[in-house]
Each structure stands twice: as C-alpha cells, then as structure tokens.
C-alpha cells in the first residue's frame, strides 16, 4: 500500500490539472504546505540527502475533523547534523578543486527523514520531484481558508516554477527506510547511496538495482559477531532486535553463521520500535530469566536507551553487551548508562583519523548565522537551551519553547561537548564523505566520455548537466577511486569491502567514556585470520576475565559430548569414553579407539603402550621356577654322580645300570626344558620348546618302559625252557628306547612342517595387556605329543602293575608304579588348569607340570636307591639283593 501511495503522489505532482483543458498543459500544482526544514544550495547537479535528525515521534490520535498537526519528536540527533555538515563540506570541497569536475558545480538539497518511513517517503519525493517555489500572491494569503483555495492559489505556470530535481539521493540511514525508498523510487531508476543501511537484503541487485552503499553489508558484520563470541567461548548467547528489516535479516543471518562457529542462541526476541510497557516487560523478563548473560542487540541508539532504562529499574547488572554497528559508537548512551555499558564490545565501521578541514567547518557555526536554518537553529537552541532571535525553528523537545531564555550571542561550540563537534569517531561521517565522492567520481567519469565510444546506445554519452538517473547508476557501479589515501571499491552487489573496528567501551578515571580499539575484522583477509583481537586491552564489565556464557560446561579430555534430545547442540552431557577409547581434546564429539597395541591411560585422554606380559626370569614366579628347574637338574646330576661312583655295587648293577644312567640324563634334560618356557617368547624358541618337552618326556617314559619290561622278562625267563631274555639284551633295550622316542620325533617333525608353534601377541584376553605367548599353531599336533606321552605312560604303568609281585629286594616295579601314578595325577590335573588359564600363568602351569612329573620320577625311583647306597651300605650287597 505504501508503495502505490508513494507512486500515486509522485504522478499527481507531475500531472495535477483538469484533463482536456488548454491551461492544463502549462500548470504545475504543489500539494501541501511549503516546507522550510531543509538545507539547500543550487548547482548544476543537486545531490539529495536524507538524514534522521529526529526520532521518537510524540504520539497523537487523529480526530479526522481537522487537519492533522505536524509531527513532533522527542529527541534531536546531534551527530546526524554532523553527517549533514560532512556532506555539505565534501560538496564544497569538491567545488573548490579546479582539477576535479571543473565545468560542473555540485549543489545539495538535504531533508530530515526523522527515521520514519512515511516521512522519509514524503521527503524523498520532494527531492526527486523538486518543490516549486511559491509566487508572492500565494505566500500572502492566509492559510486557514481551506485546502481548495490553497491549491488554487498555488497554481503557477511550469515556466515560472523553479524546481531543483535531485538525480541521486544520499540516504537513508536505516535499512527499513532505504528499502521503502528503493521500492518507491526504483521504478524511476533514481540511485540511492546509503551511508548507514547495512541490511544484507539490500545486496539483492535484482530487487534493488539502483542501490549502492558505503556501509558494509550485515552479512560481514554478522560473521564478525559470530567469530567474536566464538573467540571468547560464549557458546550460549541471547539475540534481540528491533522489529525492522535490519534486525530480522541480521538475526536470521546470525542464526545461520553461528552454527558454523559452534555457537547456540539461547533465545531470540523482537521488540517494537516504540515498545509499550507490556512489550518492554516481556523483553526484560526474557533477559532476566535466561541463563545466557551475553546479549547481542541489533537496534539503534534510541531503542537501546529504552531497554537500558528498564534494566536499570530492575537492577540487572550482570550482562555482557555486544553492540551491533548501529549503536557501537553511540556515545550519548554512556552519559546515563555508563555503569551498565562498561565492557561492551561491538564492531564499528571503519574510522578515519581525520577529515582535513571538517572540524573547522563544524565549528564555524555562529549565532548570527544559524537562526536562518531550521536545522541549525534547532541544534543551537537544544545545545545551549536558549531561544535565538528570529529563529525559524519550530521544534521543541521536552520543554516549552517560549520558556527558554534568549541566547546571549556569546555561545561557542568549543566551550561545550557535543556529539556534533566530536570528530574522534569519524565513522558514519566518513561513509557520508565517501558517498559524496562516489557521486562526484561517477560524474567525472561521465564527463570524460568520448562521443561514439560511450557505454550507451550507439556509443552515445550522457550530458553531466542533463542526464537520466540510470546513466549515473552505470558509472557509479564502476567507480573505483581513493579517498584520504584509502582505496574505495565495490563488489557486484554495490557493497564495499567490509572492514570493522572492534571497540571496547572503557571507563576513564574521570568517569568518561573511552572507545578503545581492541581488534578488527577484515573481510579481505584469508579465512580464519579475518578477526584479530588483543585480549590484553579489553576492560571487562566484571573482573579481569571474560564472563562465561555456556549452556553446558566443556567436556574435559577423556569424555565425549552426548547431545540432549530436543535441545540445542550446545546443551549436552559429558560421557566418559568407553573402554579402549580416548579423547585428547575438550568437547570431543566422539572418542577414538586406541590402536591394537595401546590402551587408554587412567584419565582416558591419550593412549599408552599396553603392558607386555610374559613369564620373565626377573619376576618372582619366573625366578622360583627357574631355581627349581636348575635345582632339579642339579639333584639329577648328583644322583648320576652317586651312581657312577657306586656303579660296581649290586644296587646299581641289579637295576639295569645303562637304562638308569639314560633315564637320569633324560630327567636332567626334562628339568632344563622348563627353562625354555621362561623368558619372552619368540618364533624359534616356540619351535624348540614344545618338541623338546615332548621328546624329553618320551625318552624318559621309554626308558622306564624298557626297565619295566626287562624286570618282567627277567623273572619270566627263570621258568624252565624259557629263552625270552635273549630278545631283551642291551641292544634290544636301547632299540626300544629309540623306537619309543622315534615315534614322538616323527609327530614333532610333522607338526613343525605343517603348522609349527609360533610367538603371538594376544590382545584379546585382557584389554590393557598384551600377552606374548607361544601358540601351538596346530592344536592337533600339541595334543598328539601330549597324548603319545600318555600312551607310553599307560603302557609303563601296565607293565609295572604286572611286575608288582616280584621279589621285593629286587623289585623296581612298585617304585615305577607309584611314579606313574604321580605322573598321571599331575598331567590329568594339568589339562583343565592349562585350558582355563591365560598368559604367563598358563606357562607357569606347564612348567609346574614338567617339574612335578620329573621330580615324581626322580624321587620315586632313585631316591630310595640313593638312600640304600649312602646310608645303608650294608644292604647294598649281592646276598641281600637276591634274598626274597
């Protein structure tokens, strides 16, 4: 509706006459009253300007019975007047240059947009259409004779009307105002150059092809803000904004950008431009109840004042404010709310240190000259709280205009502080300055056009003094120039390259505000280095460190994040890493599994080598088994020595001396075989260990079997007609031992050649330990070796049992029987224990079985003989041996 109304008013201002009337073709009609609130200077090209000098209109209900009174406002913006003066200064500076637009004089036509869309639309139509100057007759009549008579009296011939049309407008300040202006003026291709509108929506060249700005797009500001809160670890922030296109698009874009930086939004809340008590209570309730104490506010200075006033009333003091560029340098807020704003951080548009000559231009206002301009007079009277003589000002804010004392005429701007004369933060003013130079350089490029080589139809050029607005847009889009030593260029969307200063609101010792640059954002820098922050320069609201604002505390190394269902990603629980997994950084989304040979430390934040386990000579159990093995071998060798020393005695000779010596040697080998099971296993050791065990015991049992057979056959041969002993002579005895062992050797060879034992690192039995063990390779081979020993033992036991009733003094069968029973008891017990244990304990069981069975054979068969030989020599005689 606003769009069509604006277009209708514009068309009416062009064609207000009676159709068909001859005079209608030469009559221009201006609807409305003559407006004096403007700054104007004529020129060949008059640049229009819209600036928000007022805000917060005083509400009044229309009666619809009388003509509405002019809108009045509560506040006057002094720094907006500085922006106006900067535009005037830049235009005059350009006009003074003899080498820049020498044949062209620039003028200006500046009006107040009042930060209000309807007002801005009306003022923009006056800029681009030109307000006709009234004739003397029109100005002498009384204004209370009705609208019809006023219209009739303002009819002038078009030739008598002086209209200064602006082909380009510098403005507006707000994004919403700029969008409304573009939708109204876009059909006429009139370019709009904004110095403060930052909404990313305005970058859409399809919708707004005539828009340009010297203010960076909010797309960059939002990215900078997301980087800022992420840098300080503020992953839980509140975002509020005024109900405007500027705030809506900025917050929408922030919600998208924050995801990439791992930042979550605790809440978003929009509030009206002029919030009611209910709307204000809702907003502050959200702020007060939320767990997030870091707040990003997309608004202007005026809305921020209202919010801070309510926050102070409720005594809320633990907030960290993040300012959008719209109020990041609004120093007037500090006067009343400095205690609430200390430590505020915000990105402000790029500042220029100085615009040469601007300060002198600003301070050139004198009481004798300002009363003729409504804008200047209002500023003077508001600043010094006095009334100028002959003032054309019609605005009064918060006080009765006539209650003011007359100005003395000695007032001086240098004696008081005002945001108007403060040139320490030339940011928006710098944007205005660049906007003027953008138009001037476009006109300069237009004036350099060569006919026949021009950019328009058939190579034509535009006349800098009489051109269509779209011609100016063409040159503005291609402008590339330098201002105050800084290169100014624009992208395909008409946006400048973004650069922001990160400002920190700090309190001086005298209580005044000091805006300190603590970092910057440069969109031209490589990704990851666009934001630079000097933490040491920052003054925080409370303490010397940044406050914490997180939904959930950081998960330490050794744990991972577990998302809470239905809540933002920043709200989570910390779950310890599972067994065998680690996380070596905070806030890990998942734990990583350690390698096969490593294991988490106790804190589970890094992997450490697993404990290597094998039966070592250096540990107690290994040492004991080693000593016992050697002791067993030594005892065996001692018995061999005794037998050798008494080899001619009946006790040694009667018990098959050769087989006894062989058995003792093989028993010594069995004891020493136990040492092969101690120490770190290797492939070669494993290939020796099992065959040595099997063959050594096969030798021992074969010897026992041969001894038993010899004893048994010896007594059987005493029967008449028996010649059995000739088949069991010494050669046959040795052959039987060799035969019994050969079978075991063949089994071991087949085992070694098919699937031999080998060393293996067992990581599956215990998660934190690597068991280095010998695996059989072929279980069939292992059990065949063990089974063959069992078969030999069974045969030996059977033979010994058959020989149990032979004469006692000559009988060795009982001793062999008892030793075989011990042998079977050990190895039958060994099997379930061996299967149920793992690691070094399996090896220990195996060694224990070897030693136990070897000691059983040694003690049962040879210790009784040694007892007789050494302690009972009288029984070691032939007569005693043959005695029944």
Secondary structure, DSSP 8 states (H G I E B T S, - for coil): -HHHHHHHHHHHHH--S-TT-GGGGGEE---S-----EEEE--SEEEEEEE--EEEE------SSS------EEEE-HHHHHHHHHHHHHHHHHHH-TTSSTT--EEEEEEE-TT-HHHHHHHHHHHHH------HHHHHS-TTS-HHHHHHHT-EEGGG------SEEE--SSHHHHHHHHHHHGGGT-EEEESS---GGGG-TTT-TTEEESS--HHHHHHHHHHHHHHTT--EEEEEEESSHHHHHHHHHHHHHHHHTT-EEEEEEEE-TT--HHHHHHHHHHHHHSS--EEEEE--HHHHHHHHHHHHHTT----EEEE-TTTTT-THHHHHHHHHHTT-EEEEE--BS--TTHHHHHTT--HHHHTTSHHHHHHHHHHHTEE-TT-------SS-GGGSEE--S---GGGS--TTT--S-BSHHHHHHHHHHHHHHHHHHHHT--TTS-SSGGG---BTTB--HHHHHHHHHT--EEETTEEE-B-TTS-B--EEEEEEEEE-TTS-EEEEEEEEEETTS-TT-SEEE-GGG---SSSSS-----SS----TTEEEEE-TTS-TT-EEEEE--TTEE--STT-SS-EE--TTEEE-TTSSSEEE-EEE---TTSHHHHHHHHHHHHHHHHHHHHHHHHHHTTTSHHHHHTTHHHHHHHHHHHHHHHHHGGGGSS---HHHHHHHHHHHHHHHHHHHHHHHHHHHHHHHHHHTTSTT--GGGGSSHHHHHHHHHHHHHHHHHHHHHHHHHH--EEEEE-SSSTTEEEEEEE-S-HHHHHHHHHHHHHHHHHHHHHHHHTTTS-GGG--HHHHHHHHHHHHHHHHHHHHHHHH--THHHHHHHHHHHHHHHHHHHIIIIIHHHHHHHH-GGG-SHHHHH--
